Each structure stands twice: as C-alpha cells, then as structure tokens.
Amino acid sequence: MPLKEYTASALYMAVLDDEISRRELAEVAVFPSKKESLQYKYHLFLELNRKRSHKKLEREIYQMESHLERLNEEGKENAYVGI
C-alpha cells in the first residue's frame, strides 16, 4: 500500500474511533482534547496497521463507518465526522 494511502487510512481510522468513543462514552468518561486524542490514535493506528493488508484495512474501516452510522441512527449524533 502506498505510504500516502496508508497514513490517510490511519488518520481516518483515528477520526472514526475518536468519534465513536465520544458518542458511546460521553456520559461516563472525560476525554482529552480532540487534538490530543486524534494525535494519539493516529500514531496508534499507524503502528497497528503496519502488518495489515490493504483488504483488511478496508474491511476494518467499513466496520467502523457502519458502527458510526448505527450510532447516528440511534440518535447519538454529535459533530460531522470527516477529514
């Protein structure tokens, strides 16, 4: 996978994961600033994704997008997620 696509995937996964976490746990957890959280999660996904295939990354991103969509349907909407 090209480096640009790999890093973009990690950033997108970090954004998705952060938004999912904030929506699911907003009432029971205190979160760091979005900037700190995204930076940490971006580096985490860079590390986690190193050995994953392109197909596996696409599947995991699809699952995260689906999860966020379900939260939207349940009325747990916050800000728009996007890069």
N, CA, C and O atoms as a GROMACS GRO file, in nm:
protein
  332
    1MET      N    1   0.085  -0.116   0.000
    1MET     CA    2   0.000   0.000   0.000
    1MET      C    3   0.090   0.124   0.000
    1MET      O    4   0.186   0.132   0.077
    2PRO      N    5   0.060   0.219  -0.086
    2PRO     CA    6   0.140   0.342  -0.090
    2PRO      C    7   0.136   0.416   0.045
    2PRO      O    8   0.035   0.414   0.114
    3LEU      N    9   0.245   0.481   0.079
    3LEU     CA   10   0.258   0.550   0.207
    3LEU      C   11   0.147   0.653   0.229
    3LEU      O   12   0.091   0.662   0.339
    4LYS      N   13   0.115   0.729   0.127
    4LYS     CA   14   0.012   0.832   0.140
    4LYS      C   15  -0.123   0.770   0.176
    4LYS      O   16  -0.194   0.822   0.262
    5GLU      N   17  -0.158   0.661   0.112
    5GLU     CA   18  -0.283   0.592   0.139
    5GLU      C   19  -0.282   0.529   0.279
    5GLU      O   20  -0.382   0.531   0.350
    6TYR      N   21  -0.168   0.473   0.317
    6TYR     CA   22  -0.151   0.411   0.448
    6TYR      C   23  -0.170   0.514   0.559
    6TYR      O   24  -0.243   0.488   0.655
    7THR      N   25  -0.107   0.630   0.547
    7THR     CA   26  -0.120   0.732   0.651
    7THR      C   27  -0.260   0.793   0.651
    7THR      O   28  -0.312   0.826   0.757
    8ALA      N   29  -0.319   0.808   0.534
    8ALA     CA   30  -0.456   0.861   0.528
    8ALA      C   31  -0.554   0.764   0.595
    8ALA      O   32  -0.647   0.806   0.663
    9SER      N   33  -0.533   0.635   0.575
    9SER     CA   34  -0.618   0.535   0.639
    9SER      C   35  -0.606   0.542   0.791
    9SER      O   36  -0.706   0.534   0.862
   10ALA      N   37  -0.484   0.556   0.840
   10ALA     CA   38  -0.462   0.565   0.984
   10ALA      C   39  -0.531   0.689   1.042
   10ALA      O   40  -0.592   0.682   1.149
   11LEU      N   41  -0.521   0.800   0.973
   11LEU     CA   42  -0.586   0.922   1.019
   11LEU      C   43  -0.737   0.907   1.018
   11LEU      O   44  -0.803   0.948   1.114
   12TYR      N   45  -0.792   0.851   0.913
   12TYR     CA   46  -0.936   0.832   0.903
   12TYR      C   47  -0.986   0.739   1.013
   12TYR      O   48  -1.091   0.763   1.073
   13MET      N   49  -0.911   0.632   1.040
   13MET     CA   50  -0.949   0.539   1.145
   13MET      C   51  -0.944   0.607   1.282
   13MET      O   52  -1.028   0.581   1.369
   14ALA      N   53  -0.845   0.694   1.302
   14ALA     CA   54  -0.835   0.767   1.428
   14ALA      C   55  -0.956   0.858   1.447
   14ALA      O   56  -1.011   0.865   1.557
   15VAL      N   57  -0.997   0.927   1.342
   15VAL     CA   58  -1.114   1.015   1.348
   15VAL      C   59  -1.240   0.934   1.378
   15VAL      O   60  -1.319   0.972   1.465
   16LEU      N   61  -1.258   0.824   1.308
   16LEU     CA   62  -1.375   0.740   1.331
   16LEU      C   63  -1.377   0.686   1.474
   16LEU      O   64  -1.479   0.695   1.542
   17ASP      N   65  -1.265   0.632   1.518
   17ASP     CA   66  -1.257   0.574   1.652
   17ASP      C   67  -1.283   0.679   1.760
   17ASP      O   68  -1.353   0.652   1.857
   18ASP      N   69  -1.227   0.797   1.742
   18ASP     CA   70  -1.247   0.904   1.840
   18ASP      C   71  -1.395   0.943   1.847
   18ASP      O   72  -1.450   0.960   1.956
   19GLU      N   73  -1.457   0.958   1.732
   19GLU     CA   74  -1.598   0.998   1.730
   19GLU      C   75  -1.687   0.889   1.790
   19GLU      O   76  -1.781   0.920   1.864
   20ILE      N   77  -1.660   0.765   1.758
   20ILE     CA   78  -1.736   0.654   1.814
   20ILE      C   79  -1.722   0.653   1.967
   20ILE      O   80  -1.821   0.641   2.038
   21SER      N   81  -1.599   0.665   2.015
   21SER     CA   82  -1.575   0.664   2.160
   21SER      C   83  -1.647   0.778   2.229
   21SER      O   84  -1.711   0.758   2.332
   22ARG      N   85  -1.638   0.897   2.173
   22ARG     CA   86  -1.703   1.012   2.235
   22ARG      C   87  -1.855   0.997   2.238
   22ARG      O   88  -1.920   1.037   2.334
   23ARG      N   89  -1.910   0.939   2.134
   23ARG     CA   90  -2.055   0.922   2.130
   23ARG      C   91  -2.102   0.813   2.226
   23ARG      O   92  -2.206   0.827   2.291
   24GLU      N   93  -2.027   0.705   2.234
   24GLU     CA   94  -2.069   0.593   2.319
   24GLU      C   95  -2.044   0.620   2.466
   24GLU      O   96  -2.120   0.574   2.552
   25LEU      N   97  -1.940   0.693   2.497
   25LEU     CA   98  -1.898   0.707   2.637
   25LEU      C   99  -1.909   0.849   2.691
   25LEU      O  100  -1.857   0.876   2.800
   26ALA      N  101  -1.973   0.938   2.621
   26ALA     CA  102  -1.978   1.078   2.659
   26ALA      C  103  -2.034   1.100   2.800
   26ALA      O  104  -1.992   1.192   2.870
   27GLU      N  105  -2.126   1.016   2.840
   27GLU     CA  106  -2.189   1.035   2.970
   27GLU      C  107  -2.110   0.973   3.085
   27GLU      O  108  -2.137   1.002   3.201
   28VAL      N  109  -2.014   0.888   3.054
   28VAL     CA  110  -1.942   0.817   3.161
   28VAL      C  111  -1.790   0.841   3.160
   28VAL      O  112  -1.721   0.790   3.248
   29ALA      N  113  -1.739   0.914   3.066
   29ALA     CA  114  -1.594   0.934   3.058
   29ALA      C  115  -1.560   1.078   3.025
   29ALA      O  116  -1.636   1.148   2.959
   30VAL      N  117  -1.444   1.120   3.072
   30VAL     CA  118  -1.391   1.252   3.038
   30VAL      C  119  -1.280   1.228   2.936
   30VAL      O  120  -1.190   1.147   2.959
   31PHE      N  121  -1.287   1.298   2.826
   31PHE     CA  122  -1.191   1.279   2.718
   31PHE      C  123  -1.090   1.392   2.713
   31PHE      O  124  -1.120   1.505   2.750
   32PRO      N  125  -0.968   1.361   2.667
   32PRO     CA  126  -0.872   1.469   2.642
   32PRO      C  127  -0.922   1.552   2.525
   32PRO      O  128  -1.021   1.517   2.460
   33SER      N  129  -0.853   1.660   2.498
   33SER     CA  130  -0.893   1.742   2.384
   33SER      C  131  -0.890   1.657   2.258
   33SER      O  132  -0.816   1.559   2.249
   34LYS      N  133  -0.972   1.696   2.161
   34LYS     CA  134  -0.979   1.621   2.036
   34LYS      C  135  -0.841   1.616   1.969
   34LYS      O  136  -0.804   1.513   1.913
   35LYS      N  137  -0.766   1.726   1.976
   35LYS     CA  138  -0.634   1.731   1.915
   35LYS      C  139  -0.541   1.625   1.976
   35LYS      O  140  -0.473   1.552   1.904
   36GLU      N  141  -0.538   1.618   2.109
   36GLU     CA  142  -0.454   1.519   2.176
   36GLU      C  143  -0.500   1.377   2.147
   36GLU      O  144  -0.420   1.288   2.121
   37SER      N  145  -0.630   1.358   2.152
   37SER     CA  146  -0.687   1.226   2.129
   37SER      C  147  -0.658   1.177   1.987
   37SER      O  148  -0.616   1.062   1.968
   38LEU      N  149  -0.681   1.264   1.888
   38LEU     CA  150  -0.658   1.224   1.748
   38LEU      C  151  -0.511   1.196   1.721
   38LEU      O  152  -0.478   1.102   1.649
   39GLN      N  153  -0.424   1.277   1.779
   39GLN     CA  154  -0.280   1.255   1.758
   39GLN      C  155  -0.238   1.119   1.814
   39GLN      O  156  -0.166   1.044   1.749
   40TYR      N  157  -0.285   1.088   1.934
   40TYR     CA  158  -0.252   0.959   1.995
   40TYR      C  159  -0.307   0.844   1.911
   40TYR      O  160  -0.236   0.748   1.881
   41LYS      N  161  -0.434   0.853   1.873
   41LYS     CA  162  -0.498   0.745   1.798
   41LYS      C  163  -0.438   0.730   1.659
   41LYS      O  164  -0.428   0.618   1.608
   42TYR      N  165  -0.398   0.840   1.596
   42TYR     CA  166  -0.333   0.833   1.465
   42TYR      C  167  -0.206   0.749   1.475
   42TYR      O  168  -0.183   0.660   1.393
   43HIS      N  169  -0.124   0.778   1.574
   43HIS     CA  170   0.001   0.704   1.590
   43HIS      C  171  -0.026   0.558   1.628
   43HIS      O  172   0.046   0.468   1.585
   44LEU      N  173  -0.128   0.536   1.706
   44LEU     CA  174  -0.167   0.400   1.741
   44LEU      C  175  -0.208   0.322   1.617
   44LEU      O  176  -0.163   0.208   1.598
   45PHE      N  177  -0.293   0.381   1.532
   45PHE     CA  178  -0.335   0.310   1.411
   45PHE      C  179  -0.220   0.294   1.311
   45PHE      O  180  -0.216   0.194   1.239
   46LEU      N  181  -0.128   0.387   1.306
   46LEU     CA  182  -0.009   0.367   1.221
   46LEU      C  183   0.064   0.241   1.264
   46LEU      O  184   0.103   0.159   1.182
   47GLU      N  185   0.081   0.226   1.395
   47GLU     CA  186   0.150   0.109   1.448
   47GLU      C  187   0.069  -0.019   1.426
   47GLU      O  188   0.123  -0.120   1.381
   48LEU      N  189  -0.059  -0.015   1.458
   48LEU     CA  190  -0.143  -0.135   1.445
   48LEU      C  191  -0.157  -0.181   1.300
   48LEU      O  192  -0.166  -0.301   1.274
   49ASN      N  193  -0.161  -0.087   1.208
   49ASN     CA  194  -0.189  -0.120   1.068
   49ASN      C  195  -0.067  -0.165   0.988
   49ASN      O  196  -0.081  -0.206   0.873
   50ARG      N  197   0.050  -0.158   1.047
   50ARG     CA  198   0.172  -0.192   0.971
   50ARG      C  199   0.169  -0.328   0.906
   50ARG      O  200   0.218  -0.345   0.794
   51LYS      N  201   0.114  -0.424   0.974
   51LYS     CA  202   0.117  -0.561   0.923
   51LYS      C  203  -0.016  -0.605   0.862
   51LYS      O  204  -0.032  -0.722   0.825
   52ARG      N  205  -0.109  -0.514   0.852
   52ARG     CA  206  -0.240  -0.548   0.796
   52ARG      C  207  -0.241  -0.526   0.645
   52ARG      O  208  -0.179  -0.433   0.594
   53SER      N  209  -0.312  -0.611   0.577
   53SER     CA  210  -0.323  -0.597   0.432
   53SER      C  211  -0.419  -0.484   0.398
   53SER      O  212  -0.497  -0.438   0.481
   54HIS      N  213  -0.410  -0.439   0.275
   54HIS     CA  214  -0.498  -0.334   0.226
   54HIS      C  215  -0.644  -0.376   0.239
   54HIS      O  216  -0.730  -0.296   0.279
   55LYS      N  217  -0.672  -0.500   0.206
   55LYS     CA  218  -0.808  -0.552   0.213
   55LYS      C  219  -0.859  -0.553   0.358
   55LYS      O  220  -0.974  -0.517   0.383
   56LYS      N  221  -0.774  -0.593   0.452
   56LYS     CA  222  -0.812  -0.595   0.593
   56LYS      C  223  -0.839  -0.454   0.643
   56LYS      O  224  -0.934  -0.432   0.718
   57LEU      N  225  -0.757  -0.358   0.603
   57LEU     CA  226  -0.779  -0.219   0.643
   57LEU      C  227  -0.912  -0.168   0.590
   57LEU      O  228  -0.988  -0.103   0.662
   58GLU      N  229  -0.940  -0.196   0.465
   58GLU     CA  230  -1.067  -0.153   0.406
   58GLU      C  231  -1.185  -0.213   0.483
   58GLU      O  232  -1.284  -0.145   0.507
   59ARG      N  233  -1.175  -0.339   0.521
   59ARG     CA  234  -1.281  -0.407   0.594
   59ARG      C  235  -1.299  -0.343   0.733
   59ARG      O  236  -1.412  -0.322   0.776
   60GLU      N  237  -1.190  -0.313   0.801
   60GLU     CA  238  -1.199  -0.252   0.934
   60GLU      C  239  -1.257  -0.111   0.926
   60GLU      O  240  -1.336  -0.072   1.012
   61ILE      N  241  -1.218  -0.036   0.825
   61ILE     CA  242  -1.274   0.099   0.807
   61ILE      C  243  -1.423   0.089   0.780
   61ILE      O  244  -1.501   0.168   0.834
   62TYR      N  245  -1.463  -0.006   0.697
   62TYR     CA  246  -1.606  -0.025   0.669
   62TYR      C  247  -1.682  -0.057   0.797
   62TYR      O  248  -1.791  -0.005   0.819
   63GLN      N  249  -1.625  -0.142   0.881
   63GLN     CA  250  -1.691  -0.178   1.007
   63GLN      C  251  -1.704  -0.056   1.100
   63GLN      O  252  -1.807  -0.038   1.164
   64MET      N  253  -1.601   0.026   1.105
   64MET     CA  254  -1.606   0.146   1.188
   64MET      C  255  -1.710   0.245   1.134
   64MET      O  256  -1.785   0.306   1.211
   65GLU      N  257  -1.714   0.261   1.003
   65GLU     CA  258  -1.814   0.350   0.942
   65GLU      C  259  -1.955   0.300   0.970
   65GLU      O  260  -2.045   0.378   1.000
   66SER      N  261  -1.974   0.170   0.962
   66SER     CA  262  -2.105   0.110   0.989
   66SER      C  263  -2.145   0.131   1.135
   66SER      O  264  -2.261   0.160   1.165
   67HIS      N  265  -2.051   0.116   1.223
   67HIS     CA  266  -2.077   0.137   1.365
   67HIS      C  267  -2.119   0.281   1.391
   67HIS      O  268  -2.216   0.306   1.463
   68LEU      N  269  -2.048   0.375   1.333
   68LEU     CA  270  -2.081   0.516   1.350
   68LEU      C  271  -2.218   0.547   1.290
   68LEU      O  272  -2.295   0.626   1.346
   69GLU      N  273  -2.248   0.486   1.178
   69GLU     CA  274  -2.379   0.504   1.116
   69GLU      C  275  -2.491   0.453   1.208
   69GLU      O  276  -2.596   0.517   1.220
   70ARG      N  277  -2.468   0.338   1.272
   70ARG     CA  278  -2.568   0.285   1.367
   70ARG      C  279  -2.589   0.382   1.484
   70ARG      O  280  -2.702   0.403   1.528
   71LEU      N  281  -2.480   0.441   1.532
   71LEU     CA  282  -2.492   0.539   1.640
   71LEU      C  283  -2.574   0.659   1.594
   71LEU      O  284  -2.655   0.712   1.670
   72ASN      N  285  -2.552   0.702   1.471
   72ASN     CA  286  -2.630   0.813   1.416
   72ASN      C  287  -2.778   0.778   1.413
   72ASN      O  288  -2.862   0.861   1.449
   73GLU      N  289  -2.810   0.658   1.372
   73GLU     CA  290  -2.949   0.614   1.363
   73GLU      C  291  -3.014   0.603   1.501
   73GLU      O  292  -3.135   0.621   1.514
   74GLU      N  293  -2.932   0.574   1.602
   74GLU     CA  294  -2.984   0.564   1.739
   74GLU      C  295  -2.999   0.702   1.803
   74GLU      O  296  -3.046   0.713   1.916
   75GLY      N  297  -2.960   0.804   1.731
   75GLY     CA  298  -2.975   0.939   1.784
   75GLY      C  299  -2.857   0.987   1.865
   75GLY      O  300  -2.868   1.088   1.936
   76LYS      N  301  -2.746   0.918   1.857
   76LYS     CA  302  -2.626   0.959   1.930
   76LYS      C  303  -2.537   1.043   1.839
   76LYS      O  304  -2.419   1.012   1.820
   77GLU      N  305  -2.594   1.148   1.784
   77GLU     CA  306  -2.520   1.231   1.689
   77GLU      C  307  -2.449   1.344   1.760
   77GLU      O  308  -2.504   1.407   1.851
   78ASN      N  309  -2.328   1.370   1.718
   78ASN     CA  310  -2.251   1.484   1.760
   78ASN      C  311  -2.214   1.562   1.635
   78ASN      O  312  -2.298   1.588   1.549
   79ALA      N  313  -2.091   1.596   1.625
   79ALA     CA  314  -2.045   1.670   1.508
   79ALA      C  315  -2.026   1.577   1.389
   79ALA      O  316  -2.013   1.456   1.406
   80TYR      N  317  -2.025   1.634   1.271
   80TYR     CA  318  -1.999   1.560   1.148
   80TYR      C  319  -1.858   1.506   1.152
   80TYR      O  320  -1.765   1.576   1.191
   81VAL      N  321  -1.841   1.381   1.110
   81VAL     CA  322  -1.710   1.319   1.105
   81VAL      C  323  -1.659   1.324   0.964
   81VAL      O  324  -1.727   1.279   0.871
   82GLY      N  325  -1.543   1.376   0.945
   82GLY     CA  326  -1.482   1.381   0.813
   82GLY      C  327  -1.346   1.442   0.820
   82GLY      O  328  -1.308   1.504   0.920
   83ILE      N  329  -1.274   1.425   0.714
   83ILE     CA  330  -1.138   1.481   0.709
   83ILE      C  331  -1.135   1.581   0.594
   83ILE      O  332  -1.032   1.642   0.569
   0.00000   0.00000   0.00000
